[in-house]
Amino acid sequence: MLGQPGMKERTPGRLSIRLAPIRLRLASGLVLFAYLTAHFLTHALGNISVDAMEKGLVVHEFVWRGVVGSIVLYGAFTAHIALAFWALYARRSFRIGGAELTRLVLGFVTLYLLLHHYIAGRLMWDMYFAGRSYPYILLTDFVWQTSFGVRLAILFVVGWVHGCMGIHFWLRYRPAYKRRAPILLALACALPIAASLGVVHGTQDAIAQAAADPTYIDSVRTEGQADSEDVRDMQNRIERNATIGFFAALLLTLAARAGRELLERRSGLVRLTYPGGQVIRVPRGVSVLDASRRAKIPHVSVCGGRGRCSTCRVRIVRTDADLPEPSTHETQLLARLGVGPDVRLACQLRPDADLSIVPLVSNTNHPIGERGAVERFAAILFVDIRGSTKIVEERPPFDVVFIMNRFCELVCGAVVAAGGTPAQFLGDGVMAIFGESASPKQACRQVLDAAQRIERAMVELNRELSEVLAEPLRIGLGVHAGDAIIGRMGYRDGASVTAVGEAVHIAARLQDETKTYGAYLVASDVVMRTAGFDDSGFQAEEIQVRGRSTVVGIRVVPTAASLSPFAAKS
C-alpha cells in the first residue's frame, strides 16, 4: 500500500532542517578548533622566550577578546555544547564505529576539563579585572600548583584529538583529502609538540628570570586580586557548582532518552520481519537502518545512513498500513536505479506500522563498506577498438590474444602515466578512472592528457603491427566526469578498483558516439570546462544519452593532437 493518499510527506525543507544541526556543529567546531590552534601557536613562541609569548598573547587577546571575537567564540562554544547534548539525546543507538564513539566520548571529556580552565583562566580574571601574563600562568600551573598544569595538558591533548577527528570525518570523502592527509597529519602532530616544548622552555625562562631578580616573583604576583584567598575560595565554589551542573545536564539528557524510549513504547511498537523469519520490535519513528543496528542485524550502509548512497535499500514485502512518503531526494535517488515503489532506503524509512522487508545489498563475504567504497568526483575514460570483430574473424586466436594484450599494455601505460587507474578490460576496450586522489580540475586535465598519450601509443602499436594487420587499428574515446562510487569489486583475489554511477554510463555512451561523428574523441562539456580548456574551436553538440533522459553537451575532437593548440584558461 505504497504511494496512496494520506501518506506522510517528508519535504526537502524538512530534510534541510534535519541537516541544520550538523552544519552548525561543524561551523562552531571549526571556530573552536581555530581558537585552540591560536592557543598552541602562542604557546609555541615559548621556544623563543617568555617575552615572545607575552607579545603573542597580546595578538591572541586582540583577536579573541574583542567584541566580534568574543561574540563568535562564545556563540560557537554555546552552540557546540548545546548540540553535543542534543546529539547525545537524539542518537538512537550507540552501536557505532569505534572512532565515532571515541570522538563522542572525547567531546564530553573535553567539556568537563574545560570548566576548570575557563573559570580559572578567564572568568576569574575578568571578574576581578586582573591583567594576565604568561610568567604568572606558567609559574602557577607548572611550578606552584603542578596539578593545574597536568590538568591543562590533558585538556589540550584531549581537545586537540577530538577536533582533529572531527575534521577527519568532515574531509575524509573529499577528493583532495587522501593526497593531503599525510601533510595534515604531520601538522596535527607537530603543532602540539611545538606548543608543549614552548611551555617547557617558557617556564624555564620564567624560573631563570626569577632566580636572577628577587623582585620578579612579587611583580608577577601583582595581578589584580586574582591571587587572593577570597578569589580562590570563590573560584572553588564556582567550579564545584559548574561541575554539578555539567553532570546534572548529562544525567538529565540520559534520563530524557530513557523517557523518550518509554513514551515511544507506550505509543506502540512496530514489528519488522527480516528474511528467514527473524522479527524485531522497535518504537514507531525509528528508521529501518537504526532498527537493524539495534538488533545487531548486518545491514550495508556505505554513506553511514545519510541518504547519499542506495546500499541500505530494502524491498517492502508486506506492510499493514501506508508508509511515510519518500522525500524528493530519496525519490530521485531511487528513480536513478529504476526500481519500483516497493523499494525504499532503510536509513530514510521510519515506519508507523508492521513491516516485512528484504535488504537488497548482501552483507555476505565482503560488505561494500569494508572495501573502502567512496563517493567522489571522477573523470571516466572509455577506449574501444573499431572493427574488432573483423580482427577476431580473420586472425588466429593466439594472434588476437597477442594484439589485445599489446593494446591493453600500451593504453594502460598511457593511463597510468597521465595519473589514472585502469579499471576494467572489456575484451576490445578499456575503462579508466581519474580523480581517486586528485581535484576535479586535475582529474579532467589528466583524462585529456591520457587521450593524447593513447593516440601516440596507438601510432607506436600500429607501427609494430604493420606486418601483421592489413589496416591500422582505429580507436574511439569517450570521456565524461561527475560523481561516482569508487571501490573494489569482484571476488576475492580477482577484485579490482572500479567505478559505478551515471558518469560511467554517460562516458560509455560518448565512446559510442565517436562512430557517429567519425571522431577520435567525444568529450562532455563538463570535462572540458572543469579542466579549464578553451573548447570553442571544437564542434559543439547536444545529445540524448541512450537509456537516460539526460541531455549532454559534448565537444567532438577529431584527433587528440588537436587538443594541444588550445591553451588552458587562466
C-alpha positions in Angstrom: 0.0 0.0 0.0 2.6 2.4 -1.2 2.0 5.8 -2.7 -1.6 6.1 -1.6 -3.3 9.3 -0.5 -2.9 10.1 3.2 0.8 9.2 3.3 3.0 11.5 5.5 5.0 13.8 3.3 8.7 14.5 4.0 9.6 17.5 2.1 13.1 18.8 1.1 12.6 21.6 3.5 12.3 19.2 6.4 15.4 17.5 5.2 17.3 20.8 5.3 16.1 21.3 8.8 17.4 17.9 9.8 20.8 18.8 8.3 21.0 22.3 10.0 22.3 21.0 13.4 25.1 19.0 11.6 26.1 22.2 9.7 26.0 24.3 12.8 28.0 21.8 14.8 30.7 21.8 12.0 30.8 25.6 11.9 31.0 26.0 15.7 33.6 23.2 15.9 35.8 24.9 13.3 35.7 28.2 15.3 36.7 26.3 18.5 39.5 24.5 16.6 40.8 27.8 15.3 40.9 29.1 18.8 42.8 26.1 20.1 45.2 26.4 17.2 45.8 30.0 18.1 46.5 28.9 21.7 49.1 26.4 20.5 50.8 28.9 18.2 51.1 31.3 21.2 52.5 28.6 23.4 55.0 27.6 20.7 56.5 31.1 21.0 58.0 29.9 24.3 60.7 28.2 22.2 62.0 31.7 21.6 61.4 33.3 25.0 58.7 34.0 27.6 58.8 37.6 26.3 57.8 36.3 22.8 54.9 34.5 24.4 53.8 37.8 26.0 53.8 39.5 22.7 51.9 36.6 21.1 49.3 36.8 23.9 48.7 40.5 23.0 47.7 39.5 19.5 45.7 36.5 20.7 43.8 38.7 23.1 43.2 41.3 20.5 41.6 38.7 18.2 39.5 36.7 20.7 38.7 39.2 23.4 37.4 42.0 21.2 33.6 42.4 20.7 33.5 40.5 17.4 35.9 37.8 18.6 34.1 37.3 21.9 30.7 37.0 20.2 32.0 34.5 17.7 33.9 32.4 20.3 31.2 32.3 22.9 28.5 31.8 20.3 30.4 28.8 18.9 31.1 27.5 22.3 27.4 27.7 23.4 26.2 26.2 20.2 28.7 23.3 20.3 27.8 22.4 23.9 24.1 22.5 23.2 24.5 20.4 20.0 26.6 17.9 21.9 23.9 17.3 24.4 21.3 17.2 21.6 23.3 14.7 19.7 23.5 12.5 22.8 19.7 12.7 23.2 18.9 12.2 19.5 21.2 9.3 18.9 19.1 6.1 18.7 21.9 3.7 19.2 25.5 3.6 20.3 26.3 0.7 18.1 28.6 2.9 16.0 32.2 2.7 14.8 35.0 2.8 17.4 36.4 6.0 16.0 33.0 7.8 16.1 32.3 6.6 19.7 35.8 7.8 20.7 35.2 11.2 19.3 31.9 11.4 21.1 33.4 10.5 24.5 36.4 12.8 24.0 34.0 15.7 23.3 32.3 15.3 26.7 35.7 14.8 28.5 36.9 18.0 26.9 33.9 19.9 28.1 34.4 18.6 31.7 38.1 19.6 31.7 37.3 22.9 30.1 35.2 24.0 33.1 38.2 24.5 35.3 40.3 26.1 32.6 37.6 28.6 31.7 36.7 29.5 35.3 40.4 29.8 36.4 41.8 31.1 33.2 39.3 33.7 32.1 36.2 34.1 34.3 38.0 35.0 37.5 40.4 37.3 35.7 37.6 39.1 34.1 35.6 39.4 37.3 38.4 40.9 39.2 39.9 43.0 36.4 43.2 41.2 36.7 45.8 41.6 33.9 47.1 38.3 32.7 50.7 37.4 31.9 52.5 34.3 30.7 55.0 34.3 33.5 52.2 34.2 36.1 50.3 31.5 34.2 53.5 29.3 33.7 54.7 29.6 37.2 51.3 29.0 38.7 50.4 26.0 36.6 53.8 24.3 36.2 55.7 25.3 39.4 53.5 26.3 42.3 50.4 24.2 41.5 51.5 21.5 39.1 48.2 19.7 39.3 46.7 22.6 37.3 49.4 22.1 34.6 48.7 18.4 34.4 45.0 19.0 34.0 45.7 21.7 31.4 48.0 19.4 29.4 45.3 16.7 29.4 42.7 19.2 28.3 44.8 20.3 25.3 45.6 16.8 24.2 42.0 15.5 24.5 40.5 18.6 22.9 43.1 18.5 20.0 42.4 14.9 19.3 38.7 15.5 19.4 39.0 18.4 17.0 41.3 16.5 14.6 38.9 13.6 14.5 36.0 15.9 13.7 38.0 17.4 10.8 38.9 14.0 9.5 35.3 12.8 9.5 34.4 16.0 7.7 37.0 15.8 5.0 37.5 12.0 4.5 35.3 11.7 1.4 36.7 14.8 -0.4 38.9 14.1 -3.4 42.0 16.0 -2.4 42.0 14.8 1.2 43.7 11.4 0.6 46.6 13.2 -1.1 47.0 15.8 1.6 46.2 13.7 4.6 50.0 12.9 5.4 50.7 16.7 5.4 47.7 17.4 7.6 48.7 14.5 10.0 52.3 15.9 10.2 50.9 19.3 11.1 48.4 17.9 13.6 51.3 16.2 15.4 53.9 19.0 15.1 51.8 21.8 16.5 51.0 20.3 19.9 54.6 19.1 20.2 55.9 22.6 19.4 53.4 24.1 21.9 54.5 21.7 24.6 58.1 22.5 24.1 57.3 26.1 24.1 55.6 25.8 27.5 58.6 23.9 28.9 61.1 26.5 27.6 58.9 29.4 28.6 58.6 28.0 32.2 62.4 27.5 32.3 62.9 31.1 31.1 60.5 32.4 33.8 62.3 30.4 36.5 65.7 31.8 35.3 64.4 35.3 35.5 63.0 34.8 39.0 66.4 33.4 40.1 68.2 36.4 38.6 65.8 39.0 40.0 64.4 38.7 43.6 61.6 41.1 42.8 60.5 39.1 39.8 58.1 36.8 41.7 56.5 39.8 43.5 56.0 41.6 40.2 54.2 38.7 38.6 52.0 38.1 41.6 50.6 41.6 41.5 47.9 40.6 39.0 44.9 42.4 40.5 43.2 40.3 43.2 43.5 37.0 41.3 46.0 35.6 43.8 44.0 36.4 47.0 42.4 33.8 49.3 38.9 35.2 48.7 39.3 34.9 45.0 40.5 31.3 45.2 37.5 30.4 47.5 35.1 31.9 45.1 36.8 30.1 42.2 36.4 26.8 44.0 32.7 27.4 44.7 32.0 28.3 41.0 34.0 25.3 39.8 32.0 23.0 42.2 28.7 24.4 41.1 29.7 24.2 37.4 30.8 20.5 37.8 27.5 19.7 39.5 25.6 21.4 36.7 27.6 19.5 34.0 26.9 16.1 35.5 23.3 17.1 36.2 22.8 18.0 32.5 24.4 14.8 31.4 22.1 12.7 33.7 19.1 14.7 32.6 19.9 14.1 28.9 20.3 10.3 29.6 17.0 10.4 31.6 15.3 12.2 28.7 16.5 9.5 26.3 15.1 6.8 28.6 11.8 8.8 28.9 11.5 9.1 25.2 12.0 5.3 24.8 9.3 4.7 27.4 6.8 7.1 25.7 7.6 5.5 22.3 7.0 2.1 23.6 3.7 3.1 25.2 2.6 4.7 22.0 3.2 1.4 20.3 5.9 -0.8 18.7 6.2 -1.9 15.2 7.2 -5.3 14.1 10.0 -5.6 11.4 10.3 -9.0 9.8 13.5 -9.9 8.1 14.3 -12.8 5.7 14.3 -16.1 7.4 11.5 -15.1 9.7 13.6 -13.0 12.2 11.3 -10.5 13.9 12.3 -7.4 16.0 10.2 -4.8 17.7 11.1 -1.1 17.7 9.3 2.1 18.6 7.4 3.9 15.9 9.5 6.5 14.1 12.8 4.6 14.3 14.4 4.2 10.9 14.8 0.6 9.5 18.6 1.0 9.4 18.7 2.0 13.1 16.4 -0.9 13.9 18.9 -3.3 12.2 21.7 -1.8 14.1 19.9 -2.1 17.4 19.2 -5.7 16.8 22.8 -6.3 15.5 21.5 -7.4 12.1 24.1 -6.8 9.4 22.9 -4.0 7.1 25.1 -2.4 4.5 25.3 1.4 4.5 28.3 2.9 2.8 27.4 6.6 3.5 26.6 5.9 7.1 22.9 6.5 6.9 22.8 10.0 5.4 20.8 9.1 2.3 23.7 9.7 -0.1 24.0 6.1 -1.3 21.5 3.4 -2.0 23.3 0.5 -0.4 20.9 0.2 2.5 17.8 -0.1 0.3 15.2 -2.7 1.1 12.2 -4.2 -0.7 8.9 -3.9 1.1 7.3 -7.3 1.1 4.3 -6.5 3.2 3.0 -3.6 5.3 -0.1 -3.2 7.3 -0.6 0.5 6.6 0.5 3.3 4.4 4.2 4.2 4.8 5.6 7.7 5.0 6.1 9.1 1.6 9.7 9.4 0.5 11.4 12.8 0.3 12.2 14.3 -3.1 15.9 13.4 -2.5 15.1 9.8 -1.8 12.7 9.6 -4.8 15.3 11.0 -7.2 18.0 8.6 -5.9 15.7 5.5 -6.3 14.5 6.7 -9.7 18.1 6.6 -10.9 18.1 2.9 -10.0 14.9 2.2 -12.0 13.3 0.4 -9.0 9.6 0.2 -8.2 7.7 1.9 -5.4 8.2 -1.2 -3.2 11.9 -0.3 -2.7 12.9 2.3 -0.1 16.1 3.5 1.6 16.3 1.9 5.1 18.0 5.0 6.5 15.1 7.2 5.5 12.1 4.9 6.0 10.6 5.3 9.5 7.6 3.0 9.6 4.5 3.6 11.7 3.1 0.0 11.1 4.3 -3.6 11.0 6.6 -4.2 8.0 8.3 -7.1 6.2 11.5 -6.2 4.4 14.3 -7.8 2.4 17.7 -5.9 2.3 18.7 -5.8 -1.4 22.5 -5.4 -0.9 24.1 -8.5 0.5 26.4 -8.4 3.6 28.0 -11.8 2.9 31.6 -12.2 2.0 32.9 -8.6 1.9 30.4 -5.8 2.6 30.8 -2.9 0.3 31.7 -0.6 3.1 34.7 -2.7 4.1 36.1 -2.4 0.7 36.6 1.3 1.1 34.0 2.4 -1.4 33.7 6.2 -1.5 31.8 8.8 -3.5 33.8 11.4 -5.3 34.0 13.5 -8.4 35.8 11.4 -11.1 36.6 11.7 -14.8 35.9 8.4 -16.7 37.5 7.3 -19.9 36.3 4.5 -22.3 38.6 3.3 -25.1 37.3 0.9 -27.8 38.9 -0.7 -30.9 36.9 -0.1 -34.1 36.3 -3.2 -36.2 37.5 -5.7 -33.5 35.0 -8.3 -34.7 36.8 -8.4 -38.1 40.1 -8.9 -36.4 38.8 -11.8 -34.4 37.3 -13.4 -37.5 40.4 -13.0 -39.7 43.2 -13.7 -37.3 44.2 -16.9 -35.4 43.1 -16.9 -31.8 46.7 -16.6 -30.5 47.3 -13.6 -32.7 44.1 -12.0 -31.4 45.3 -12.5 -27.8 48.7 -11.1 -28.6 47.2 -8.0 -30.3 44.7 -7.3 -27.5 47.3 -7.8 -24.8 49.7 -5.4 -26.5 46.8 -2.9 -27.0 45.9 -3.0 -23.3 49.5 -2.8 -22.2 50.1 0.5 -24.2 46.7 2.0 -23.3 47.1 1.3 -19.6 50.6 2.6 -19.6 49.4 5.8 -21.1 46.6 6.0 -18.5 48.9 5.4 -15.5 51.5 7.9 -16.9 48.7 10.5 -17.0 47.7 9.8 -13.4 44.7 7.5 -13.9 43.8 4.0 -12.9 42.8 1.2 -15.4 39.6 -0.2 -14.1 38.0 -2.7 -16.5 39.1 -4.7 -19.5 36.2 -5.2 -21.9 37.7 -7.5 -24.5 38.4 -4.9 -27.1 38.2 -1.9 -24.8 39.4 -0.4 -21.5 37.8 1.8 -18.9 39.9 4.1 -16.7 39.3 6.3 -13.7 40.8 9.7 -13.0 40.3 11.5 -9.7 40.9 9.0 -6.9 43.3 11.4 -5.3 43.1 14.5 -7.5 41.0 17.6 -7.6 38.2 17.8 -10.2 40.2 20.1 -12.3 43.3 17.9 -12.1 41.2 14.8 -12.9 39.7 16.3 -16.1 43.2 17.6 -17.2 44.6 14.1 -16.6 41.9 12.4 -18.7 42.6 14.8 -21.6 46.3 14.2 -21.2 45.7 10.4 -21.3 43.8 10.9 -24.6 46.8 12.4 -26.2 49.2 9.8 -24.8 46.9 7.0 -26.0 46.9 8.5 -29.5 50.7 8.5 -29.5 50.7 4.9 -28.2 48.4 3.8 -31.0 50.9 5.2 -33.6 53.6 3.0 -32.0 51.3 0.0 -31.8 50.3 0.3 -35.5 54.0 0.6 -36.4 54.7 -2.7 -34.6 51.7 -4.5 -36.2 52.2 -3.1 -39.7 53.4 -6.6 -40.9 50.5 -8.4 -39.1 47.5 -6.3 -39.9 46.3 -5.2 -43.3 44.9 -2.0 -41.8 45.9 0.1 -38.8 43.9 -0.3 -35.6 41.5 2.6 -35.1 40.0 3.5 -31.7 37.4 5.8 -30.2 37.4 7.5 -26.8 34.6 8.8 -24.7 35.2 10.9 -21.6 32.8 12.3 -19.0 33.1 13.5 -15.4 30.8 13.6 -12.4 30.1 12.0 -9.0 30.7 8.2 -8.9 31.2 5.5 -6.4 34.8 4.2 -6.5 35.7 1.0 -4.7 37.0 -2.6 -5.1 34.5 -5.0 -6.6 34.8 -8.6 -7.6 35.5 -11.9 -6.0 38.4 -12.4 -3.6 41.8 -12.0 -5.3 40.0 -11.1 -8.6 38.6 -7.9 -7.0 39.7 -4.7 -8.6 39.1 -1.0 -8.4 36.2 0.2 -10.5 33.6 2.9 -10.6 29.8 2.9 -10.8 27.3 5.7 -11.4 25.7 7.8 -14.1 29.1 9.4 -15.0 30.3 5.9 -16.0 27.2 5.2 -18.1 27.5 8.5 -20.0 31.2 8.1 -20.7 30.5 4.7 -22.2 27.7 6.2 -24.4 30.0 9.1 -25.5 32.5 6.5 -26.7 29.8 5.0 -28.9 29.2 8.5 -30.3 32.7 8.6 -31.8 31.3 6.3 -34.5 28.5 8.7 -35.3 30.8 11.7 -35.7 33.8 9.8 -37.1 36.0 11.3 -34.4 38.8 10.1 -32.2 37.3 11.6 -29.0 34.0 12.8 -27.8 34.3 14.7 -24.5 31.5 16.2 -22.4 31.4 19.9 -21.8 31.8 19.1 -18.1 35.2 17.7 -18.7 36.4 20.5 -21.0 35.2 23.3 -18.8 36.3 21.7 -15.5 39.7 21.2 -17.0 39.8 24.9 -17.9 40.3 24.4 -21.6 39.1 26.8 -24.3 37.0 24.4 -26.3 35.4 26.9 -28.6 37.4 25.5 -31.6 35.6 22.1 -31.4 32.3 21.1 -32.8 29.6 21.5 -30.1 26.6 19.3 -30.0 23.8 18.3 -27.5 22.9 14.6 -27.5 20.3 12.5 -25.8 22.1 9.7 -23.9 20.6 6.3 -24.7 18.8 4.8 -21.8 18.7 8.2 -19.9 16.6 11.3 -20.0 19.8 13.3 -19.7 20.8 15.7 -22.4 24.6 16.1 -22.5 26.6 18.9 -24.1 29.6 17.5 -26.0 32.7 18.5 -27.9 33.8 16.5 -30.9 37.6 16.2 -31.1 38.8 14.8 -34.5 42.3 13.9 -33.1 43.9 14.2 -29.7 46.7 16.2 -31.2 44.2 19.0 -31.9 43.9 19.5 -28.1 47.4 20.9 -27.9 46.8 24.3 -29.5 44.0 25.1 -27.1 45.6 26.7 -24.0 44.1 26.3 -20.6 42.1 29.2 -19.3 43.7 31.2 -16.6 
